[in-house]
Amino acid sequence: MFFDRPAQGSRSLLVFLRNKVSELATPQEIEELVLSAGWDVVGLVESARRDPHPKTMVGSGKVEEIRLAAVSQSVDLVIFSEDLSATQERNLEAALGKRVLGRTGLILEIFAQRARTHEGQLQVELAQLDHAASRLVRGWTHLDRQRGGAGAGLGGAGETQLEADQRLLGARHKKIQERLKRVQRQRNQSRRSRVRSETATVALAGYTNAGKSTLFNALTQADVHAADQLFATLDPTLRQIELPLAGKAVLSDTVGFIRALPHGLIEAFRATLEEVTQASLILHVVDAAASEKQERMEEVNAVLAEIGAQDVPQLLVWNKSDILGATGELIRRDARGKPVSVQVSSLTGLGIDELLSAIDELIAEDVVNTVITLGPEKGLIRAKCFEMASVMEERRHESGMVEMHLRIEKKNLARLNAAINKA
């Protein structure tokens, strides 16, 4: 049985499974995902089955209950809170006569709607192809073997339709990978330019709908799309910010994380997520008002570990603190006096100045202010000053000497002094 892609406003029935041990597995989160996809939720069926049924995820009695609910409420699709195997999805569609989606299929639908940039669209399509690879078998007659040859009685058995579909899917997969590699080379070139110029990168990470994009806008005065929905922002965005001590830095916003983020999506977006792995500092944004914030933090850290960003320094940002009524010092510090967390509100502006100050402090630990004096023949050294440091002020004396007031990292100052001595 084959179903077209669900249209906006499709009526959906949710099936919530309590066979997984997780504080994050709530009907509310699945409903938020469905609403984010633009579909209406008209009913909920819960199942407390301990072990998933290999053929249909739930038992035959529950399948019948779901079927009756789907018919009585005239639903267009049935959505399960957990992932379904290709066999389970196919059997359920046959039993229910409705389009059936598991968790990964649902998230892929949202990503497909949200991708705006060329790279984002390619990454989503790649993940969709990987997901579809195990779901080509539909149980319909077009999978019968096609006969080879040009005429009756000529040629042997041809390839099955399934084999033809797999071949076409493989060819498309290869083409998208090649196009993605070209886009990623351009991204890597931009990243190398930032590294050469010693520009620090600060990456936003956090559970979806923690308010990262709203915070990004507050920090950069940008106008990135932000909405009270899951995965409102999918495509990565970079903006430059100016910090008093560290000088110029780049702030990066990218896709939010979620419990059991499909592995295929992590793989597809790995190149984009490298912005996080290469960052000087990660702002781990947490919805301070969420009841399950601790579990969400653990999920985010698990994804960061999977992409190789577990060792990047983090600053915890308690967003939406205005809802709880932030009290005391907005910046919390460790025993050495380093900032470890900041209470903020992206909407009201609470704590934004303190957050910028904490970011500046953390990425400028090795930054010093200094003054060097150069003779008129040291033009190349002067150029290096602009390349390696933030030039706060430049004073020219009548004698021709140039006084350079610099804000510079200690390692770069050592390189600069070596160049001066060598010259």
N, C-alpha and C positions, 0 to 999 in steps of 0.2 A: 504494500500500500504506500502511496506517495502523497505527500502534502506540500502545498506551496508554503513559502515563507510567511509567518504570521504578519498580518497587517497591524498598523497602529490602531489601538482601541480594541484589539481582540480580547474576547472574554476568556479568562483563564481560571482553572481550578488548581489549587495548590495541594500537593500531597507532602505533608511534613513527616519525616521519619525520625523516630527517637531511638534508633539503633546505634547512634554514634555518641560517644562520650565527649561533649564539648559544650562549654558555657556559651559559645558563640552560635551554636546551632539553634536558632530561634525562628519561629514562624515570621516574626517581624522582619528579620533580615531578608528572608526569601521574598516576602511581600515587597520590600523596598527594591529588591533587584527587579522584580516583575514590573513594578511601577516605573522604574528607571528605563525599562525597555519600551515603555509606552503602551503597556497592556493593562486591562482592567482585571482586578481580582474579584471574582464573584462567589468564591466558596473555598473552604478548607477542609481537607480530610487528614486526620492524624493516624499514624500507625506506630505501635509500640513494639513491633516485632524485633526480637533480639538479634537474630541472624538473617541476613538478606536471602530471599529466595533466589536460586540461581537463574530461574527462567523469567521471573517477573518482579523481582525485588521484594514484593509483598505476596502474601498468600492468596489463594483463589477467592476466598471469601471477601478479602479486602479489595481485590480487583473488581469483583461484582459491585461492591459498595461504591467504588470510584466511578464505575460505568453508569450506575443509576444516578449518582450525583451529577455527572457530566451531562446526561440526557435531560434531567429535570431542570438544570440551570442553563441549558443551551450553550455550553462552552465551546470554544474553538480549539483550545489546547489544554493539555494537562501537564503541569510542571512539578517534578520531583525535587525535593530539597537536597538530595545527594546525587552523585554521578551514577549513571546507568551504563551497563555494558551495551554493546551493539545488539546482542541477542535479547537482553531485557527490553531495550527500547523498541525493537521490532515486534516482540511478542505482545508488549503492552499496546502498541498501536493497532495490532490486529484484534486484540480483545476489546479495546475501547472504541475503535473506529474514530479516534481523534489523534491529532498531532501530539507527540509526547517529547518533552525535553527534560534532560537532567541538568545538574548544576553547571557543568562545563558548557553545554549547549546554550544555556541561558546567558551566561557571561559572554560567550562569543557573540551572541546576537547584540548585546549592548555595545560591545567593542566595535562591531561592524557599523553600528549607527553613529558612533562617536568619533571615529577616526576621520580627521580632516586633512592632515598633511599627506603627501605622497608616501613618505616612509611609513607613517602609521597605518595607512590603508594596505600597504604591502605586508606589513607585519601581521595584521589581523587576517588577511587572506591566507597567509602561510599557516597560521594557527588553525584556521578553518579547514584547510586542506588536510592537515595532519589529523584533525578530529574526524573528518569525513572518510579517511582512508579505511577505517575499520567499520564503516557504516554503508559500504557500497552494496552489500547484499540486501536486497529488498524483498525477496520471496515472490517475485512476479515473473511472468512468462518471458520477458525480454532477456532474461538471463540464459535462455536456451542457447545451445551452441549454434553459431551461424556457420552455414556451409561455405567452404572455400571454393574457388574456381569460378569460371566465367559462365558456365552453362550447366544444364541438367546432367547429372551423372559425372560431372568433371570435378576433379579436386577432392581432397580429403576434408576432414572436419576442420572448420575454421576456429578462430578464437571465440570464447564465450563473450557475451556482452560485458560480464564482470571484468574479464581480462582487458577488454577494450577500454572500459571505464578506468581501470587501474593504470593502464598505459597513458591515457590522456591526463589523468590526475598527476602522475609522475612527471610528465613533460611540463605541465603547468607549474608544479612545485619547483622544478629545476630552474625554470625561467624567472620565477619570482625571486629565488635565492640569488641569482646572478644580478638582478636589478637592485636587490637590497644591498649587495656587496658594493655596488657603485655608490649608492647613497651613503653607506657607512664609511667608505673611504673619504668622502667629503667631510663627514662628521669628525672623523679621526684627524683630518688635516686641521680643522678648526680647533680641536682639542690640543693638538701639538702646538699651535700658535699661542694658545693661552699658557701652556706650560713654559714655552720659551720666554714669554713676557712675564713669567712668575706671577700670573694673575690667579688668585685663590678662587676656588669654586665652592659654593655652599649649596648643598642639595637638600631639597625638602623631601621627606619620606614620611609615610604614615598610613594608617588604615583609611580606606576610602570613606569619604564624607566627614573627615576630621576637620575640614576647613583649610586645607593646604592652599588652594587657589585663592581664597579670600585673603589668607595671610600673605601670599605672594604679592597680591595687588597692594596690600597695605604697606609692604616693605619697599616696593618698587614704583608705586603710583602707576602701575600698569592696568590694563583692562582685560585680563584673562577671564574667560567664561567661568563663572562660579555659580553653583546652584545647590539647593538642598536635596541632592540625590546621589546615589552611588555612581562612581566613575563619571562624574560630570566633566572632568578633564582627562583626556587620554593622551594627546600629543604633547611631547616635551616642549617646554618654553624656557628660554634663557633671557635674563635681563641683567644689566650692569647696575651695581649699587656702589655708592661712595661711602667709605668708612673713615672716621677721623684718624685712626692710627694705621690701619692696614692699607688705606688708600682704596684703589679700585678692586672690586671683587665681582664675581658672576654668581647670580642666584639662579638655581635650576629647579623647575617644577615638572613633575612627571606623573605617571599613572599611580593611583592609589593601590594599596594592597588589600587583600581580603582573606578570610579564612579559607584554606585549601585553594589558593589561587592556582588555577589549572597549570600543570607543569609545561604544557605546550605553549601557553602564553608567556611564561617566564623565559622559555627558550626563544620564542619569536621576538620578545622585547629585550633580549639580553644586551644587544648593542646599545639600545637607548638607555637601559639601566646602568650601562657603564659610566654614565654621567655621575651616578651615585658612587660607584666603586672608585672613581678617580677624584672624588671630592676631597677638599681639605677638611670639611666639616659637614656632618649630617644634622639637619634640624629634624628631630623625630617629633612630629606633630601628633598630639593626642587630644581627643575630644574629652576634656576634663569632666563633662557632664554625663558621659556614657557610663552606664552601670557596669559594663564588662570591659572597662578600659585596660585593666591589667592583662587580661587574656588577649586583647587586641595588640597590646604592646609586644607580647610574646610572639604573636603571629607575624608582626612586622619584622622583628628581629630574626625570625626563622627564614623569612624571604631574603633579608639582607645577607644572612649567612650563606644561603644558596647561591647568591650572585657574587659572593666573594667580598662583601663590604662589611664584614663583621668587625674588622679592625680599624675602620675609619672612625675618628673621634665623633661622639654624639653630644648634642645639647638637647635636652628634653624640653619641649614647648607645650605647656598645658594651655591649649586653646579653649575658647568659649568659657573662660574663667569668670566672666561677668555673670553667667547663669548661676554659678555657685556663690558668688560674692567673694572675690579674692580678698584675702586678708594678709597683713604683715608685709614683709619684704617680698617684692615680686621676683627677685633673683635669689635663688638658693645656691650656696657655695659649699664646696667640700672643705676638708680640713686644711688644705693648702691655699684656700681662698679662690680656687678656680670655679667659675659658674658651671653648675650641673643641670639647672632647670630654671625656666622663666614662666611666670603666669601671664597670659596675654588674652586679649579679645580682639580678633581681627575686625569685628564689626564696630566696636566702640573706640578702638585705638588704645585700650588699656594695655600697658606694658610694651608697646611697640618700640618706644625709645630705649627701654631697658633691654629689650631683645637685641636691638642693633648694637648697643653697648657691649653686651655679652659676646655677640658674634665677633665684634672688633677685637675684644680682649683675647678671645681664644685663638683666632687666626693670626693675631699680631704679637704673639708671645715672643717671637724672635726678632721683632721689628724695633729698630732704634732710630732716633733722630740724631743727625750729625751734620757737620759743616765741613766741606773741603774747599780748598782754594786752588785754582788751576791757572797756569800761565796761558797766554794767548796761543801758544803752539800746541796746547793739549786739546785740540778740537775733537779728536777721536775719543778721548776720555770723557769729554763733556757729553758726546753722543751716547756713550755707555751709561752715563748717569741717567739720562732720560729713558734708556732702554731697561735698566735694571732697578730703577727706584722711582719713587714719587718725588718729583722736584717741587718742593714747597715754595721756594723763592730763589731767584737768581739775581745777584747784584754785580754790576760791572763797575770796576774802579777806573779812575783816570789812568792809572799805570798800565791798564790792559788786563789786569788780573780779574778772574771771575770767581765770585764766591757762591758756592752751590749749597743751599739748605735742603738736605735730603731726609726722606723717611724711607728706610731701606732694611731688608732682612740682614741679619748678621752674616749669613753665609755669602750673600751678595756683596756686602761691604768688604769682606775678606778678599773676594775676587776682584773687586774694584781697586782696593789698595795694592793688590799684586800687580794689576795692570798699570797703576800709577808708578810703582817702583820700577817696573820693567821698562816703562817708557822713559 
